[in-house]
Amino acid sequence: MEGTPEEADLRDSGLEFVSPIELSLRVVRQRETFWVGAVVKVSVVLECARCLKRYKEDLEAEFKIVVRRGGGPLPGWDEEDMKLVPPDAEDVDITQEVHDFVLLSVPMKPLCSEGCKGLCPVCGADLNEEECGCRRERIDPRWEALTKIAL
């Protein structure tokens, strides 16, 4: 299935989406209990935490929930992983779960690549594109006098 960020209540998430949200579901029924496995895929534009360049990131999240029609929670299951619905329910809304897992799949420190060198802290040059020649070795001012001692 495909959906839009608006359908998953993600329009105010601060993310820039470049693809529809893809949702794959696998449902196994056991009487009034439904075991739902889901995979959510979407592409977004993020800003690298090191060099500040924008880049495309493919996000993927998997989650499982148990849907019970009528009755209480299953023993041994956390209620956060369950949806209890009335016995006559025809549909189950998992919009909140899709919303939550898309946001949880965004990296805390987005990087355009593992080898990103970032920006020079002295002149701001992008070290992925050029070597700036700045001296990046900082000496604590309290120890600077020791550098003048001739040995």
DSSP file (Angstrom, degrees, kcal/mol; ACC not computed):
  #  RESIDUE AA STRUCTURE BP1 BP2  ACC     N-H-->O    O-->H-N    N-H-->O    O-->H-N    TCO  KAPPA ALPHA  PHI   PSI    X-CA   Y-CA   Z-CA
    1    1 A M              0   0    0      0, 0.0    22,-3.1     0, 0.0     2,-0.4   0.000 360.0 360.0 360.0 151.2    0.0    0.0    0.0
    2    2 A E  E     +A   22   0A   0     20,-0.2     2,-0.3    22,-0.0    20,-0.2  -0.937 360.0 168.0-123.6 150.2    1.1    3.6   -0.5
    3    3 A G  E     -A   21   0A   0     18,-2.1    18,-3.0    -2,-0.4     3,-0.0  -0.935  30.6-107.1-149.9 172.7    0.1    6.7    1.3
    4    4 A T     >  -     0   0    0     -2,-0.3     4,-1.2    16,-0.2     3,-0.3  -0.640  32.2-111.8-100.8 160.6    1.1   10.3    1.7
    5    5 A P  T  4>S+     0   0    0      0, 0.0     5,-3.2     0, 0.0     6,-0.4   0.848 119.4  58.3 -57.5 -32.9    2.8   12.0    4.7
    6    6 A E  T >45S+     0   0    0      1,-0.2     3,-1.6     3,-0.2     5,-0.2   0.896 101.3  53.9 -64.4 -39.6   -0.5   13.8    5.3
    7    7 A E  T 345S+     0   0    0     -3,-0.3    -1,-0.2     1,-0.3    88,-0.0   0.796 110.1  47.3 -66.1 -27.2   -2.3   10.5    5.6
    8    8 A A  T 3<5S-     0   0    0     -4,-1.2    -1,-0.3    -3,-0.2    -2,-0.2   0.220 118.2-113.9 -96.1  13.9    0.2    9.4    8.3
    9    9 A D  T < 5S+     0   0    0     -3,-1.6    -3,-0.2    -5,-0.1     3,-0.2   0.881  80.3 126.5  57.3  42.4   -0.2   12.8   10.1
   10   10 A L    > < +     0   0    0     -5,-3.2     3,-1.8     1,-0.1     5,-0.4   0.274  28.9 104.9-110.9   8.9    3.5   13.7    9.2
   11   11 A R  T 3  S+     0   0    0     -6,-0.4     3,-0.4     1,-0.3    -1,-0.1   0.806  87.8  42.1 -63.8 -28.1    3.0   17.0    7.5
   12   12 A D  T 3  S+     0   0    0      1,-0.2    -1,-0.3    -3,-0.2    -2,-0.1   0.097  84.7 102.8-102.8  22.5    4.3   18.9   10.6
   13   13 A S  S <  S-     0   0    0     -3,-1.8    -1,-0.2     2,-0.2    -2,-0.1   0.647  89.2-121.0 -80.4 -14.7    7.1   16.5   11.3
   14   14 A G  S    S+     0   0    0     -3,-0.4     2,-0.3     1,-0.3    -3,-0.1   0.472  73.0 125.1  86.0   1.4    9.8   18.8    9.9
   15   15 A L        -     0   0    0     -5,-0.4     2,-0.7    31,-0.0    -1,-0.3  -0.701  58.2-138.4 -95.8 147.9   10.8   16.2    7.3
   16   16 A E  E     -B   45   0A   0     29,-0.8    29,-2.4    -2,-0.3     2,-0.3  -0.923  22.7-152.2-103.7 112.3   10.9   16.7    3.6
   17   17 A F  E     +B   44   0A   0     -2,-0.7    27,-0.3    27,-0.2     4,-0.0  -0.673  21.5 178.0 -89.3 135.9    9.4   13.7    1.9
   18   18 A V        +     0   0    0     25,-2.7    26,-0.2    -2,-0.3    -1,-0.1   0.271  69.5  33.8-118.1   8.0   10.6   12.7   -1.7
   19   19 A S  S    S-     0   0    0     24,-0.8    -1,-0.1     3,-0.0    24,-0.0  -0.980  88.9 -94.5-151.3 160.6    8.5    9.6   -2.0
   20   20 A P        -     0   0    0      0, 0.0     2,-0.6     0, 0.0    23,-0.3  -0.342  50.1 -98.5 -68.5 162.2    5.2    8.2   -1.0
   21   21 A I  E     -A    3   0A   0    -18,-3.0   -18,-2.1    21,-0.1     2,-0.5  -0.745  37.2-152.4 -83.6 123.2    5.1    6.1    2.2
   22   22 A E  E     -AC   2  41A   0     19,-3.3    19,-2.6    -2,-0.6     2,-0.5  -0.839  11.7-171.0 -98.2 133.0    5.1    2.4    1.3
   23   23 A L  E     - C   0  40A   0    -22,-3.1     2,-0.5    -2,-0.5    17,-0.2  -0.982   6.1-171.9-128.5 121.0    3.5    0.1    3.8
   24   24 A S  E     - C   0  39A   0     15,-2.6    15,-2.2    -2,-0.5     2,-0.4  -0.950  12.0-168.2-111.1 129.8    3.7   -3.7    3.6
   25   25 A L  E     - C   0  38A   0     -2,-0.5     2,-0.4    13,-0.2    13,-0.2  -0.916  16.6-169.6-120.9 144.4    1.5   -5.7    6.0
   26   26 A R  E     - C   0  37A   0     11,-2.4    11,-2.7    -2,-0.4     2,-0.5  -0.982  15.9-172.2-128.5 120.0    1.4   -9.4    6.9
   27   27 A V  E     - C   0  36A   0     -2,-0.4     2,-0.5     9,-0.2     9,-0.2  -0.948   9.6-172.4-119.8 129.9   -1.6  -10.4    9.0
   28   28 A V  E     - C   0  35A   0      7,-2.2     7,-3.1    -2,-0.5     2,-0.4  -0.985  14.9-149.9-119.6 127.3   -2.2  -13.7   10.6
   29   29 A R  E     + C   0  34A   0     -2,-0.5     2,-0.3     5,-0.2     5,-0.2  -0.805  19.2 176.0-102.7 136.9   -5.6  -14.3   12.2
   30   30 A Q  E >   - C   0  33A   0      3,-3.1     3,-1.8    -2,-0.4     2,-0.4  -0.820  67.3 -66.3-136.6  94.4   -6.1  -16.6   15.2
   31   31 A R  T 3  S-     0   0    0     -2,-0.3    -1,-0.1     1,-0.3     0, 0.0  -0.462 119.7 -11.8  56.8-114.9   -9.8  -16.4   16.2
   32   32 A E  T 3  S+     0   0    0     -2,-0.4    37,-2.9    -3,-0.1     2,-0.4   0.213 122.0  88.9 -99.5  15.5  -10.3  -12.8   17.4
   33   33 A T  E <   -CD  30  68A   0     -3,-1.8    -3,-3.1    35,-0.2     2,-0.5  -0.948  57.2-164.5-115.5 133.4   -6.6  -12.0   17.5
   34   34 A F  E     -CD  29  67A   0     33,-3.2    33,-3.1    -2,-0.4     2,-0.7  -0.974   8.4-152.9-119.6 123.7   -4.7  -10.6   14.6
   35   35 A W  E     -CD  28  66A   0     -7,-3.1    -7,-2.2    -2,-0.5     2,-0.5  -0.867  19.4-166.4 -96.1 116.6   -0.9  -10.6   14.5
   36   36 A V  E     -CD  27  65A   0     29,-2.8    29,-2.3    -2,-0.7     2,-0.5  -0.919  12.8-174.8-114.4 121.8    0.3   -7.8   12.3
   37   37 A G  E     -CD  26  64A   0    -11,-2.7   -11,-2.4    -2,-0.5     2,-0.4  -0.958  15.4-174.5-109.9 132.3    3.8   -7.4   11.0
   38   38 A A  E     -CD  25  63A   0     25,-2.9    25,-2.2    -2,-0.5     2,-0.4  -0.958  20.0-163.3-132.5 146.1    4.5   -4.2    9.1
   39   39 A V  E     -CD  24  62A   0    -15,-2.2   -15,-2.6    -2,-0.4     2,-0.5  -0.998  12.1-164.3-125.9 126.1    7.3   -2.7    7.1
   40   40 A V  E     -CD  23  61A   0     21,-3.2    21,-2.4    -2,-0.4     2,-0.4  -0.939   8.1-177.9-112.5 129.7    7.3    1.1    6.4
   41   41 A K  E     +CD  22  60A   0    -19,-2.6   -19,-3.3    -2,-0.5     2,-0.3  -0.987  11.9 150.0-128.7 139.1    9.5    2.6    3.7
   42   42 A V  E     - D   0  59A   0     17,-2.0    17,-3.3    -2,-0.4     2,-0.4  -0.971  34.8-130.5-160.7 151.7    9.9    6.2    2.7
   43   43 A S  E     + D   0  58A   0     -2,-0.3   -25,-2.7   -23,-0.3   -24,-0.8  -0.916  30.1 174.6-109.2 135.3   12.6    8.5    1.3
   44   44 A V  E     -BD  17  57A   0     13,-2.6    13,-3.1    -2,-0.4     2,-0.5  -0.879  32.2-116.5-132.7 163.7   13.3   11.9    2.9
   45   45 A V  E     +BD  16  56A   0    -29,-2.4   -29,-0.8    -2,-0.3     2,-0.3  -0.918  38.2 179.0-102.4 126.7   15.8   14.7    2.6
   46   46 A L  E     - D   0  55A   0      9,-2.8     9,-2.5    -2,-0.5     2,-0.5  -0.782  28.1-119.4-121.1 166.4   18.0   15.2    5.6
   47   47 A E  E     - D   0  54A   0     -2,-0.3     7,-0.2     7,-0.2     6,-0.1  -0.940  33.1-116.4-108.7 126.6   20.8   17.6    6.5
   48   48 A C     >  -     0   0    0      5,-3.0     4,-1.2    -2,-0.5    63,-0.2  -0.359  14.0-142.2 -62.1 134.4   24.2   16.1    7.3
   49   49 A A  T  4 S+     0   0    0     61,-3.5    -1,-0.1     1,-0.1    62,-0.1   0.661  97.1  39.5 -73.0 -16.1   25.3   16.7   10.9
   50   50 A R  T  4 S+     0   0    0     60,-0.3    69,-1.0     3,-0.1    -1,-0.1   0.867 131.6  16.7 -99.7 -48.1   28.9   17.2    9.8
   51   51 A C  T  4 S-     0   0    0     67,-0.3    -2,-0.1     2,-0.1     3,-0.1   0.505  89.6-130.3-108.9  -5.1   28.9   19.1    6.5
   52   52 A L     <  +     0   0    0     -4,-1.2     2,-0.2     1,-0.2    -3,-0.1   0.557  56.8 143.5  68.4  11.2   25.4   20.5    6.5
   53   53 A K        -     0   0    0     -6,-0.1    -5,-3.0     1,-0.1     2,-0.3  -0.546  52.4-119.5 -78.6 147.5   24.7   19.3    2.9
   54   54 A R  E     +D   47   0A   0     -7,-0.2     2,-0.3    -2,-0.2    -7,-0.2  -0.684  40.7 169.3 -84.8 139.8   21.2   18.0    2.1
   55   55 A Y  E     -D   46   0A   0     -9,-2.5    -9,-2.8    -2,-0.3     2,-0.4  -0.974  36.0-103.4-148.2 160.0   21.0   14.5    1.0
   56   56 A K  E     -D   45   0A   0     -2,-0.3     2,-0.4   -11,-0.2   -11,-0.2  -0.713  33.6-170.8 -89.1 133.9   18.4   11.8    0.3
   57   57 A E  E     -D   44   0A   0    -13,-3.1   -13,-2.6    -2,-0.4     2,-0.7  -0.991  16.9-142.1-126.6 130.5   17.9    9.0    2.9
   58   58 A D  E     -D   43   0A   0     -2,-0.4     2,-0.3   -15,-0.2   -15,-0.2  -0.831  22.6-159.6 -91.0 118.8   15.8    5.9    2.5
   59   59 A L  E     +D   42   0A   0    -17,-3.3   -17,-2.0    -2,-0.7     2,-0.4  -0.763  12.3 179.7 -99.9 144.1   14.1    5.1    5.8
   60   60 A E  E     +D   41   0A   0     -2,-0.3     2,-0.4   -19,-0.2   -19,-0.2  -0.985   0.7 178.0-144.0 133.6   12.8    1.7    6.7
   61   61 A A  E     -D   40   0A   0    -21,-2.4   -21,-3.2    -2,-0.4     2,-0.4  -0.996  11.1-159.2-136.8 141.2   11.0    0.6    9.9
   62   62 A E  E     +D   39   0A   0     -2,-0.4     2,-0.3   -23,-0.2   -23,-0.2  -0.940  17.7 168.3-116.2 141.4    9.5   -2.7   11.0
   63   63 A F  E     -D   38   0A   0    -25,-2.2   -25,-2.9    -2,-0.4     2,-0.4  -0.991  19.6-151.2-148.9 158.6    7.0   -3.1   13.7
   64   64 A K  E     +D   37   0A   0     -2,-0.3     2,-0.3   -27,-0.2   -27,-0.2  -0.988  16.0 173.9-129.8 138.1    4.6   -5.7   15.1
   65   65 A I  E     -D   36   0A   0    -29,-2.3   -29,-2.8    -2,-0.4     2,-0.5  -0.960  24.4-134.7-137.5 159.0    1.3   -5.2   16.8
   66   66 A V  E     -De  35  82A   0     15,-2.2    17,-2.8    -2,-0.3     2,-0.5  -0.967  16.4-159.2-114.1 127.7   -1.4   -7.5   18.1
   67   67 A V  E     -De  34  83A   0    -33,-3.1   -33,-3.2    -2,-0.5     2,-0.5  -0.932   7.7-169.4-108.9 125.0   -5.0   -6.5   17.3
   68   68 A R  E     -De  33  84A   0     15,-2.6    17,-3.0    -2,-0.5     2,-0.8  -0.960  14.1-148.2-117.5 127.7   -7.7   -8.1   19.5
   69   69 A R  E    S- e   0  85A   0    -37,-2.9     3,-0.1    -2,-0.5    15,-0.1  -0.838  73.5 -20.2 -93.9 112.2  -11.3   -7.8   18.7
   70   70 A G  S    S+     0   0    0     15,-3.3    15,-0.2    -2,-0.8   -38,-0.0   0.125 107.0  64.8  71.8 163.3  -13.2   -7.7   22.1
   71   71 A G  S    S-     0   0    0     13,-0.1    -1,-0.2    -3,-0.0    -3,-0.1  -0.086  83.6 -70.4  79.7 177.7  -11.6   -9.0   25.3
   72   72 A G        -     0   0    0      1,-0.2    -3,-0.0    -3,-0.1     0, 0.0  -0.242  64.0 -57.6-100.0-172.2   -8.6   -7.7   27.2
   73   73 A P        -     0   0    0      0, 0.0    -1,-0.2     0, 0.0     6,-0.1  -0.255  57.0-104.2 -67.4 154.5   -4.9   -7.7   26.6
   74   74 A L    >   -     0   0    0      4,-0.1     3,-1.6     1,-0.1     2,-0.1  -0.576  40.9-103.9 -76.3 139.6   -2.9  -10.9   26.0
   75   75 A P  T 3  S+     0   0    0      0, 0.0     3,-0.1     0, 0.0    -1,-0.1  -0.405 105.9  21.7 -62.7 138.5   -0.9  -12.1   29.0
   76   76 A G  T 3  S+     0   0    0      1,-0.3     2,-0.4    -2,-0.1    -2,-0.0   0.378 100.1 109.4  86.8  -4.7    2.8  -11.4   28.5
   77   77 A W  S <  S-     0   0    0     -3,-1.6     2,-0.3     2,-0.0    -1,-0.3  -0.860  71.3-120.9-107.3 140.3    2.3   -8.6   25.9
   78   78 A D    >   -     0   0    0     -2,-0.4     3,-1.8     1,-0.1     4,-0.1  -0.592  20.3-131.3 -73.6 134.7    2.9   -4.9   26.6
   79   79 A E  G >  S+     0   0    0     -2,-0.3     3,-1.3     1,-0.3    -1,-0.1   0.751 105.2  66.5 -62.3 -22.8   -0.3   -3.0   26.1
   80   80 A E  G 3  S+     0   0    0      1,-0.3    -1,-0.3     3,-0.1    -2,-0.0   0.765 100.0  51.3 -67.8 -23.5    1.7   -0.5   23.9
   81   81 A D  G <  S+     0   0    0     -3,-1.8   -15,-2.2   -16,-0.1     2,-0.3   0.273 105.3  73.1 -94.6  10.2    2.1   -3.3   21.4
   82   82 A M  E <   -e   66   0A   0     -3,-1.3     2,-0.5   -17,-0.2   -15,-0.2  -0.907  60.0-156.7-125.8 151.6   -1.6   -4.1   21.3
   83   83 A K  E     -e   67   0A   0    -17,-2.8   -15,-2.6    -2,-0.3     2,-0.6  -0.988  11.8-158.5-124.2 119.9   -4.7   -2.5   19.9
   84   84 A L  E     -e   68   0A   0     -2,-0.5   -15,-0.2   -17,-0.2   -13,-0.1  -0.878  17.5-180.0 -98.6 123.8   -7.9   -3.5   21.5
   85   85 A V  E     -e   69   0A   0    -17,-3.0   -15,-3.3    -2,-0.6     7,-0.1  -0.857  34.8 -89.8-122.7 156.9  -10.9   -2.9   19.3
   86   86 A P    >   -     0   0    0      0, 0.0     3,-1.9     0, 0.0    -1,-0.1  -0.235  41.3-110.4 -61.3 154.9  -14.7   -3.4   19.8
   87   87 A P  T 3  S+     0   0    0      0, 0.0   -18,-0.1     0, 0.0    -2,-0.0   0.771 117.7  49.6 -59.7 -26.8  -16.0   -6.9   18.8
   88   88 A D  T 3  S+     0   0    0      2,-0.0     2,-0.1     0, 0.0   -19,-0.0   0.308  80.4 131.9 -96.0  10.0  -17.9   -5.4   15.8
   89   89 A A    <   -     0   0    0     -3,-1.9     3,-0.1     1,-0.2    -4,-0.1  -0.393  31.5-178.5 -66.5 134.2  -14.9   -3.4   14.4
   90   90 A E        +     0   0    0      1,-0.1     2,-0.3    -2,-0.1    -1,-0.2   0.733  67.4  37.9 -99.6 -32.1  -14.4   -3.8   10.7
   91   91 A D        -     0   0    0      2,-0.0     2,-0.4     0, 0.0    -1,-0.1  -0.853  62.7-152.6-122.5 155.2  -11.3   -1.6   10.3
   92   92 A V        -     0   0    0     -2,-0.3     2,-0.7    -3,-0.1    -7,-0.0  -0.996  14.8-142.9-127.8 125.7   -8.2   -1.0   12.4
   93   93 A D        +     0   0    0     -2,-0.4     3,-0.2     1,-0.1     4,-0.1  -0.786  24.7 169.6 -91.3 115.7   -6.4    2.4   12.1
   94   94 A I     >  +     0   0    0     -2,-0.7     4,-2.3     1,-0.1     5,-0.2   0.068  41.7 116.4-110.7  23.2   -2.6    2.0   12.4
   95   95 A T  H  > S+     0   0    0      1,-0.2     4,-2.8     2,-0.2     5,-0.2   0.904  74.9  52.3 -56.0 -44.2   -1.9    5.6   11.4
   96   96 A Q  H  > S+     0   0    0      1,-0.2     4,-2.8     2,-0.2    -1,-0.2   0.891 109.0  49.6 -63.0 -39.6   -0.3    6.4   14.7
   97   97 A E  H  > S+     0   0    0      2,-0.2     4,-2.6     1,-0.2     5,-0.2   0.918 111.8  47.8 -66.1 -42.9    2.0    3.4   14.5
   98   98 A V  H  X S+     0   0    0     -4,-2.3     4,-2.2     2,-0.2     5,-0.2   0.945 113.3  49.4 -61.1 -47.4    3.1    4.4   11.0
   99   99 A H  H  X S+     0   0    0     -4,-2.8     4,-2.0     1,-0.2    -2,-0.2   0.941 113.5  45.7 -54.1 -52.5    3.7    8.0   12.2
  100  100 A D  H  X S+     0   0    0     -4,-2.8     4,-2.3     1,-0.2    -1,-0.2   0.907 113.8  46.9 -62.7 -44.2    5.7    6.9   15.2
  101  101 A F  H  X S+     0   0    0     -4,-2.6     4,-1.0     2,-0.2    -1,-0.2   0.810 109.1  53.9 -75.1 -28.3    7.9    4.4   13.4
  102  102 A V  H >< S+     0   0    0     -4,-2.2     3,-0.5    -5,-0.2     4,-0.5   0.948 112.9  44.5 -64.2 -47.1    8.7    6.7   10.5
  103  103 A L  H >< S+     0   0    0     -4,-2.0     3,-1.0     1,-0.2    -2,-0.2   0.876 111.6  52.8 -65.7 -36.6    9.9    9.3   13.1
  104  104 A L  H 3< S+     0   0    0     -4,-2.3    -1,-0.2     1,-0.2    -2,-0.2   0.727 102.4  60.2 -70.5 -20.4   11.8    6.8   15.1
  105  105 A S  T << S+     0   0    0     -4,-1.0    -1,-0.2    -3,-0.5   -45,-0.2   0.575  78.5 103.5 -85.0  -8.0   13.6    5.6   11.9
  106  106 A V  S <  S-     0   0    0     -3,-1.0   -47,-0.0    -4,-0.5    -3,-0.0  -0.611  83.4-112.4 -72.8 126.7   15.2    9.0   11.3
  107  107 A P        -     0   0    0      0, 0.0    -1,-0.1     0, 0.0    -2,-0.1  -0.289  11.9-136.6 -61.5 143.6   18.8    8.9   12.4
  108  108 A M  S    S+     0   0    0      1,-0.3    -2,-0.0    -4,-0.1    -3,-0.0   0.864 103.4  28.2 -67.4 -35.4   19.7   11.0   15.5
  109  109 A K  S    S-     0   0    0      2,-0.0    -1,-0.3   -61,-0.0     2,-0.1  -0.792  89.0-153.7-126.0  86.7   22.9   12.2   13.8
  110  110 A P        -     0   0    0      0, 0.0   -61,-3.5     0, 0.0     2,-0.4  -0.391  12.6-170.7 -66.1 133.4   22.2   12.1   10.0
  111  111 A L        -     0   0    0    -63,-0.2     3,-0.1   -62,-0.1   -63,-0.1  -0.987  27.3-145.9-126.2 134.7   25.4   11.7    7.9
  112  112 A C  S    S-     0   0    0     -2,-0.4     2,-0.3     1,-0.3    -1,-0.1   0.811  91.1  -7.8 -66.8 -28.8   25.6   12.0    4.1
  113  113 A S    >   -     0   0    0      1,-0.1     3,-1.6    -3,-0.1    -1,-0.3  -0.963  69.4-113.6-159.4 156.3   28.3    9.2    4.3
  114  114 A E  T 3  S+     0   0    0     -2,-0.3    -1,-0.1     1,-0.3    -2,-0.1   0.835 117.7  51.3 -61.1 -31.8   30.2    7.4    7.0
  115  115 A G  T 3  S+     0   0    0     -3,-0.1    -1,-0.3    -4,-0.0     2,-0.1   0.259  75.6 141.7 -91.1  12.9   33.4    9.0    5.8
  116  116 A C    <   -     0   0    0     -3,-1.6    12,-0.0     1,-0.2    11,-0.0  -0.343  36.8-161.9 -59.2 128.2   32.1   12.6    5.8
  117  117 A K        -     0   0    0      1,-0.2    -1,-0.2    -2,-0.1     2,-0.1   0.623  26.2-153.1 -88.6 -15.1   34.9   14.9    7.0
  118  118 A G        -     0   0    0      2,-0.1     9,-2.3     8,-0.0    10,-0.4  -0.358  33.3 -37.1  80.1-159.0   32.6   17.8    7.9
  119  119 A L  B     -F  126   0B   0    -69,-1.0     7,-0.2     7,-0.2     6,-0.1  -0.781  59.5-103.9-106.7 148.5   33.4   21.5    8.0
  120  120 A C     >  -     0   0    0      5,-2.5     4,-1.4    -2,-0.3    -2,-0.1  -0.554  24.5-144.9 -67.1 128.5   36.7   23.1    9.1
  121  121 A P  T  4 S+     0   0    0      0, 0.0    -1,-0.1     0, 0.0    -3,-0.0   0.656  95.4  47.0 -71.3 -13.0   36.1   24.6   12.5
  122  122 A V  T  4 S+     0   0    0      3,-0.1    -2,-0.0    12,-0.0    14,-0.0   0.920 132.4   7.3 -91.5 -55.7   38.4   27.5   11.7
  123  123 A C  T  4 S-     0   0    0      2,-0.1    -4,-0.0    11,-0.0     0, 0.0   0.596  91.5-121.8-107.9 -13.3   37.4   28.7    8.2
  124  124 A G     <  +     0   0    0     -4,-1.4     2,-0.0     1,-0.2     3,-0.0   0.539  53.7 156.2  86.0   6.5   34.2   26.7    7.5
  125  125 A A        -     0   0    0     -6,-0.1    -5,-2.5     1,-0.1     2,-0.8  -0.346  52.7-109.6 -66.1 147.1   35.5   25.0    4.3
  126  126 A D  B >>  -F  119   0B   0     -7,-0.2     4,-1.7     1,-0.2     3,-1.5  -0.700  26.5-159.0 -77.7 110.0   33.9   21.7    3.4
  127  127 A L  T 34 S+     0   0    0     -9,-2.3    -1,-0.2    -2,-0.8    -8,-0.1   0.572  86.6  67.2 -72.3  -8.6   36.7   19.2    4.0
  128  128 A N  T 34 S+     0   0    0    -10,-0.4    -1,-0.3     1,-0.1     3,-0.1   0.742 112.0  32.6 -76.3 -24.1   35.0   16.7    1.7
  129  129 A E  T <4 S+     0   0    0     -3,-1.5     2,-0.3     1,-0.3    -2,-0.2   0.712 128.7   6.4-105.3 -27.2   35.8   19.0   -1.2
  130  130 A E     <  -     0   0    0     -4,-1.7     2,-0.6     0, 0.0    -1,-0.3  -0.997  60.0-121.9-155.7 154.1   39.1   20.7   -0.3
  131  131 A E        -     0   0    0     -2,-0.3    -5,-0.1     1,-0.1    -4,-0.1  -0.907  24.7-164.5 -95.8 124.0   41.9   20.8    2.3
  132  132 A C        -     0   0    0     -2,-0.6    -1,-0.1    -7,-0.1    -6,-0.0   0.717  24.1-132.1 -88.4 -20.9   41.9   24.3    3.6
  133  133 A G        +     0   0    0      1,-0.3     2,-0.1     0, 0.0    -2,-0.0   0.515  51.9 149.4  83.1   4.3   45.3   24.3    5.3
  134  134 A C        -     0   0    0      1,-0.1     2,-0.9     2,-0.0    -1,-0.3  -0.392  54.4-116.2 -69.8 148.6   44.1   25.8    8.6
  135  135 A R        +     0   0    0      1,-0.2    -1,-0.1    -2,-0.1     0, 0.0  -0.783  35.1 178.0 -86.1 111.7   45.8   24.8   11.8
  136  136 A R        +     0   0    0     -2,-0.9     2,-0.7     2,-0.1    -1,-0.2   0.473  43.2 110.1 -96.5  -2.5   43.2   22.9   13.7
  137  137 A E        -     0   0    0      2,-0.0     2,-0.5     1,-0.0    -2,-0.1  -0.642  52.9-163.8 -77.8 115.4   45.3   22.0   16.7
  138  138 A R        -     0   0    0     -2,-0.7     2,-0.5     0, 0.0    -2,-0.1  -0.851   4.9-153.1-102.4 133.1   44.0   24.1   19.6
  139  139 A I        -     0   0    0     -2,-0.5     5,-0.1     2,-0.0    -2,-0.0  -0.907  26.7-112.7-106.8 131.4   46.2   24.5   22.7
  140  140 A D    >>  -     0   0    0     -2,-0.5     3,-2.2     1,-0.2     4,-0.8  -0.435  25.9-131.0 -58.4 126.1   44.4   25.1   26.0
  141  141 A P  T 34 S+     0   0    0      0, 0.0     4,-0.4     0, 0.0     3,-0.3   0.755 105.1  63.7 -56.6 -25.3   45.5   28.7   26.9
  142  142 A R  T 34 S+     0   0    0      1,-0.2     3,-0.1     2,-0.1     4,-0.1   0.765 111.0  36.8 -69.9 -23.5   46.4   27.5   30.4
  143  143 A W  T X4 S+     0   0    0     -3,-2.2     3,-1.5     1,-0.1     4,-0.5   0.447  88.2  98.2-105.6  -3.3   49.2   25.3   28.9
  144  144 A E  G >< S+     0   0    0     -4,-0.8     3,-1.3    -3,-0.3     4,-0.3   0.816  74.4  63.2 -58.6 -34.1   50.3   27.6   26.1
  145  145 A A  G >  S+     0   0    0     -4,-0.4     3,-1.3     1,-0.3    -1,-0.3   0.797  92.9  65.1 -62.0 -28.1   53.3   29.0   28.1
  146  146 A L  G X  S+     0   0    0     -3,-1.5     3,-1.1     1,-0.3    -1,-0.3   0.764  89.0  66.1 -67.6 -23.7   54.8   25.5   28.1
  147  147 A T  G <  S+     0   0    0     -3,-1.3    -1,-0.3    -4,-0.5    -2,-0.2   0.686  95.0  59.4 -70.7 -16.0   55.2   25.6   24.3
  148  148 A K  G <  S+     0   0    0     -3,-1.3     2,-0.4    -4,-0.3    -1,-0.2   0.493  78.6 107.4 -90.6  -4.4   57.8   28.3   24.7
  149  149 A I    <   -     0   0    0     -3,-1.1     2,-0.5    -4,-0.2    -3,-0.0  -0.629  65.0-142.0 -77.6 125.8   60.1   26.2   26.9
  150  150 A A              0   0    0     -2,-0.4    -2,-0.1     1,-0.1    -1,-0.0  -0.768 360.0 360.0 -89.2 127.4   63.2   25.2   25.0
  151  151 A L              0   0    0     -2,-0.5    -1,-0.1     0, 0.0    -2,-0.0   0.402 360.0 360.0-106.9 360.0   64.4   21.7   25.7
